[in-house]
């Protein structure tokens, strides 16, 4: 049985790589989501703890294309199997050829959006 635990740290903005590095320094990773129930749990948890606005209603998750363009497969930063994907409509779109990690969007019920690594969330 897989036991998961985590820390929701939503009081700073960071790029994908900086957010993952912060998690790793604490012994973890950005969240990986493997079921609809986990997605709902993460959404409920993320809704607590900070006011949401158009500028802050996005959060990083650990889903990325690590070896793009050589390999376009999605991977979780914690190394677990990608077995649950719920992208928003018209996603992933690889806008301008530079979107290879994902965020969840509060306004879209935490569906995934593909985004560039350097954005601050």
N, C-alpha and C positions, 0 to 999 in steps of 0.2 A: 504494500500500500504506500503510495506516494503522499508524503505530508508536506504541505506548503505553509510557509509563513512569510511575512513581509512587513516592510515599513513603507508607509506612504509619506513621501517627502515632497511637498508641493509648495514650499515657500520660496523657491528661487527659480530663475529661468536659466536654462542651459542648452547647449547644442546636444544632439543625440550622443556623440562621443563623450562629452563631459558628464552628461547624466548617467551614462553607463559606467564611466570611471568612478563617479561618486558612489554608485551602488556597489561596485566591486571593492572599493575601499572599506565598505561596511560588511563585506563578506557575501554580497548578493549580486543580483542582476536586475535590469529593468524587467518588468512583469512579462511573463509568458502566459498566454490564455489558451486553454485547451478544450473549452466547452462553452455552450450558451450560458450555463449557470455561472461559470467563472467570469464570463464577460459581464453578466448582470452584477455579480459581486464586486468586481473591480469598478464598474460604473457607480454603484452605490457608495463605495468607499471614497472614490475620487470626488463625488459631489459634496462630501463633508470636508471641512477643513479650509476651504478658500472660496471667496465670492467669485462667481463666474461672470465673465463679460466677453465681448467679441474678441478681446485681446488675450484672454486667459482661458478660453474654453477648449484648449487642446492639451493633451498630455502624451508624452512619449511612451511607447511600449517597446519591448525588446525584439521586435520583428524587423529584419533587414535582409537585403541582398548583399551578402558579405563579399562576394567575389565578382561583382558586376564589372564589366560586361562579359567576362569569361564564363561566368555561371550566373544565370538569372533566377536560380532557386531561392526561395525565402528560407531563412533560418532564424531561430531564436538565439539571443545572446547567451542564454543559459545552456545551450546545447540540446535541449529537448526537441522531440519530433514536432514538426509543424503539422498538426492534425485538425485545426479549426481556423478557418479564415472567413471573415465577414467584412469584406470591403464595401464601402459606400458605392452608390451607383457612379459609373464612369471612373472608378478607381480599380486597380492602380492604373495611372495614366503616364507615369514617367515624364512629367512635364519638363520640357526643355532638356530632356535626356539626363537629368541629374537627381532624380528622386529615387532613393534606394533604401530608405528606412521608413518607419511608419509612426503615426500618431493616432490617437483616438480623439474624436470630436464630440464634446458634450452635447452640442445641439443636434447631432445626428445619432443620438442614442449609442454613442461609443462605437460607431462603425469605424473601420480603419481608413485612413487616408495616407497615400504615399507622399513623401515629402523629402526634401534635401536634408542631408546630415547637418549642415551648418545653421539651419534655422534655430532660433531660440524659443524654447517652450517651457 
